[in-house]
Amino acid sequence: MTSTVASQNAARNRAARTLVDSDIHPQALPRDVLPRLDARNRRRFERFGSRVPGPPEIYPRVSNGGYRLDAWPDGGFPGNDLALMQQQLLDEFGIDHGVLIPLQSHSWGAEAREFADALCRALNDWIVEEWLDPEPRLRSSIAVPLESPDLAAEEIRRRAGDPRFVQVLLSTGGEALFGRRHYWPIYAAAVEAGLPIAAHTGGLEQHRGPGWPSFYLEEHVWNGNTMSALIMSMICEGVFEEFPTLKVICVEGGIAWLGPLMWAMDEAWTMLREDVPHLSAPPSEYVREHFWFTTQPIEEPADPAHLETALRHIDMNDRIMFASDYPHWDFDSPRMAPRLLPAAIREQVMGANACRLFGLPQRAQEAR
């Protein structure tokens, strides 16, 4: 598609509101990564690959690797073709801003120190050169070697001068829960850079508890549990007492479960405050002050009024951001997703909240 035709399509498809997609997944192939590694790390990557297999290789998994059938470019892989993503997402729906989340860093961040650092730097370089430079509508996450927080902090500082990087990426599954002090240098660097942390489902341990699931259905609905564990760990370990301006985005974990979690945490806190004397407020206050959420995969009850009730209990409509999850099979269309939301919050969720968090410009007609 020529740039002129693409621009015409984008103009025709522009919605009445600013549209921000907060979860788009690019996929670097070995041919993209290898030239950006030094000789030693290039040989290691060629011989041994990654410590943790990528999502398409993990059982149980849906057919087609978990991707849209139409998202496979000729001779490529979903998420590796910028032109196809522009056509199917940015231009098709008139999206103003899209935030890239390269999921490979979920496993690459857990490699041996220097190897993980080299892989994440190569991934960030590829994002800049092949995605951000040619497409001004895109922003990205900083991929970091999360199990080596000192090196992760260095990578955050290295990229912080580029305003196109708008968040620091973590998985929800690390070698330890992310409230532990081991990870605090990452949060310190993020706060120093003025960037939120984006916790996306996946990583080393996606199924904490009784064991690995037998069916993809189990895996697919587990994400809220890992988000709950991350939220409780960060609050109870005192992360926000140490970093009072830190913001955390829970990406791809649903949201309707949040109200009952806050009720349970607050009730327990009233009885167990001596166990967490460092907390200066009820846990729900930390959630409402420090956490943000994305829509995909938002819960879809048979009666939409039930979702509206759940969101009312949560009372965080100014902290929810639209996400499509392109190019995955359960992609949420920016055209259809607003119908799931109460009319009063659609403009906020579809773009205004993300613009406020990431400092992105809104359309002139929306300026008040």
N, C-alpha and C positions, 0 to 999 in steps of 0.2 A: 504494500500500500504506500503510495507517495505521501510525502509530508503534507502536501496541499489537500489531498483527499482526506487524510487523517484529521487535519485541522477542521475541515468542513464537517466531518462526521462528529467530531468532538463538540463543535458549536451547536450542531443540531441536537445532540443528545444531552446537553447540559441541563441539569435539573434547576429548579428555582433556588435551591440552596447551595452553599459551598459543600462539596463532597470531599471527604478525606477517607482514604482506605488505610487503616492502621496495621494491616497484616497481609503483606504480599511476600511470597517466598521465591527468591531467586535461587538457582541451583548451579554452582560451579562444577564443571566437569574436570577430570584429570588434565585434559589439554589446556584448561584455563589456569590451573593451580601450578602445574609443574614448571612453567617458564618463570614463575614468580618466586621460586625457592632456590636457595643456594645448592651447590652440588651435593653436599652431604645429606641435606634434608630431602632433596629431590630423589636421591637413590633410596632413602628409607621409605618414602611414600610409594615409590614404584614397587619395592620389594614386599612391604608389609601392610600398606594401606593404613586404615584407621583402626583405633582400638575398639570402637563401638560401631556396628553396622548402621547405615542410614535407615530411615523408616521403611523404604520399600523392601528392605532385606530382613526385616524383623517379623517373626511369626507371633501372633496371627495378623494377617493383613488382608485387606480387601483386594479384589482383582484389579488389574491395571495399575498396580503399585500405589493405589490410593489417589490417583490423579484423574482429572477430567480427560475423557477420551479425546477431545478436540484440542487438548493443550500439548500434545506431542508434536514437536516440529520435525520435519524431515531430517533424519540422521542425527537427531538431538535428544534432549530430555526436557520434560516440563520444567519451566522456570529458567531455562538456559537461553531462551531466545527473546531478546528485548522487543524486537519488532512484533512478535506474536503477542506478547503481553500488552504492548501498546494498543494493538488492534482489538484484542479480546476484552481488555479491562479499561485502560485509560480513555481511549477514544470511544469505545462502545457506550460507556456510561458517562462520559464527560467529567471524569474525576479530576479535581483540581490538584490534589496532593496525594501521593502514595508513599507509605513507609515500608521499606524493605526489611525483612527478617530472614537472614540466611541461616537455615536450620543446621547446616553442617557444623557450625561452631559449637553446637550442643555436644557433639562427640569429640570434635577436634580440640575443644578446650580441656579435655581430660587426658590428653596424651602426656608423654614425658615432657618436662618443662620446656626445653628449648624447641622441641618438635612442635608442641602445641602452639607456642608463641609464633613460630615461623608460619604455621598453617593459618593461624588467625590473621596475621599481617598480610599474607598472600591473598586471603579471602577479602579483606578490606580493600587492598589495592585493586583487585578485580572489580569490586563493586564501584569504586571511584571511576576507574578507567572505562568500564564497559556499560555502566548503568547511569551513574550520576552525571558524568560529563556530557553524554549525548542526550539525556532526558531531564530537563529542568523541573519537571513535575515531581520527580522522585526525591525522597530523603532516605536515610538508612540508619541501621543500628550498628554499633561498634561491636564486632565479634572479638571476644577476649578469651585468653586461656584461663578459665575460671578457677581451676584447681591450683593455679600459681598466682595468687592475688597480687603479688608484687609486680609480676610481669604484666598482668591484666591492667594494673594501674598505669604502668608505663604506656601501654597501648592506648588507653583512654586519653592520657595527656598528649600523646602523639597526634591523635585525631581531633582533639577538642577544638582546635583552631579552624576546623572546617565546619561551617554551620549546617552543612547538609547531613551531618551525623547528628541525629536528634535524640538518641537514647543509647544506653549500654545494655547489651543482650546477655541474659542468663537463661539457663534452662531451669525447669522446676525440679529436675533430678540431678543432684550432685552427689559427691562422695559423703557429704554431711548436709544437714539442714542449713539453709542459708542465713539463719540468724546467728550462727556460730561466729565467734570473733575471728576465726581464720579468714573469713571473707570480708571483714570490715575494710581492709585497704581498697577494695573495689568500690565500696560505698563512699569512702572518703574522696577518692578520685572523681567519682561521679558528681558528688556535691560540689567539689572544687570547680568542675567544668560546667556546673549548672545543668546537668543532664539527669533525666529520670532513668531508673532501672526498668527494663522490660523483661519480665519473667514469662517465658513461653514454655508450654508443656513439652515434655520430652527429656532427653538426656540419658544419663547413666542408669537411673533407677526409676522407671515409670510405674512400677507396681508395688510400692511399699505395702507390706501387710502379709497376708497368708500365702502369697506365691504368684506365679505367672498365670495369666488367664488362658483359658482354652479357646475363647472365641473373640473375634474382633469386636462384637457388640460390647463385651466387657471392657475391652481396652478403650473403646471410643467414649464411654460414659464415665471413665475413671478420672478424667482430667480435673474435675472439681475437687476431688480428694487431695490431689497433689497441691493444688492451689491453697486449699485449707491448711495443709501442713506448713506450706511456706509462710502464709500470713501469721499463723500462730507462732511459728518459730521466730520470725523477725520481731514480732511484738514482745513476746515473752523474754527473749534474750536481750532486750533493751536497745535494739538497733536505732529506734527513733528517739530515744533519750540521748544517744550519742550523736545522731545526725538528724536534728529536728527539721531540716528542710528537705530531706530525702523524699522523693516520690517514686512509687513502685507501680508499674502497670502489669496487671495479670492478663496475659494474652492467651486466648483460646482455652478457656477453662469454664465457660458459662458464668452465670451470676445469680440465679434464683436461689441457690443454696446459701448465699451470704447472710441473709437475714437471720435464719436459725443459728448460723455459726456465731454471729454477734450476740444473739440472745444467750446462747450457752456460755460463751466466754465471759460476758458481763456477770451472769449469775454465779459462775464459779469464782470469778475475781472477788465478789463481795464476801465469799467465805474463805478464800485462800490468799488474801492480800499479803500475808506475811511470807508467802512462798516467793512472791515477786515484788519485794519492797521497792525496787527501782522504778516500777511503773507509777506514774503520777496521775493517771486518769484511767477510766474504764477502757477495756480493749476496744470497744466499738468506736471510741473517740479517735483512737489511733487509725483504725480502718478508714473512717470518714475523712481524716486529715491527710493521710499519706498514700492511699491506694486509689488506683484507677482500673477500669475494666473494659475489655472489648466485647463486642457482641457475638462474634462467631466462635463456637456454636451456641447461640442463645437458646434457652429452653423454649419450646413451642408447645404449650398445653393445648388441649382440644378447645378449651374456652379461653380466648385471648385475655379476657378479663382477669384470669388467674395470674397471668404474668404481670399485668398492671398492678394487681394487689401485692405481688412479691416485690416489685420495684418500689412501691409506696412504703413498704416496711423497711426496705434498705435505705431509702431517702438519699440516693447518691446520683440522681439523674444528670448532674453536672460533671460526673466523673466516668461516664460511659461513652465509648467511642466505637463507631462502626468499623467492622473488619469483614473482608470478603473471604480471606484464606485462599486466594488464588495462588496456584492452579489446582488445588486439591479437589477431590470428588465432591465434598460437601460445601463447595463454594456457595457463598451467599450473594445473590445479585443485589447491587445497589438500587436496582429498580424495585425489587420485591421486598427487601428487608424492612424498609420503613413501615410496611403494612403490619408488621408484628408489633410495632411500638405504639404507645399512646400518642395521639396526634400532637399533644402539647409539648412533647420532648423530641420530636423527630428532627427538627432543625439543629438542636443541640447535639444529638447523638450522631447525626450524619456528617457533621463537620465542625460546628462551632466549638465543641469541647476540645477536639484535637488541635484546632488552631490555637486555642488559648494555651494548652499544655506545651505544644511544640514551638510556639511563636511563629505560626504560619499566617500568611496574609489571607483574609477573607475577601470575597468579592465586594466591589465598591457599593453595590446596592444593598448589601447587608450591614454596612457600617451604620451605626446608630448615633 
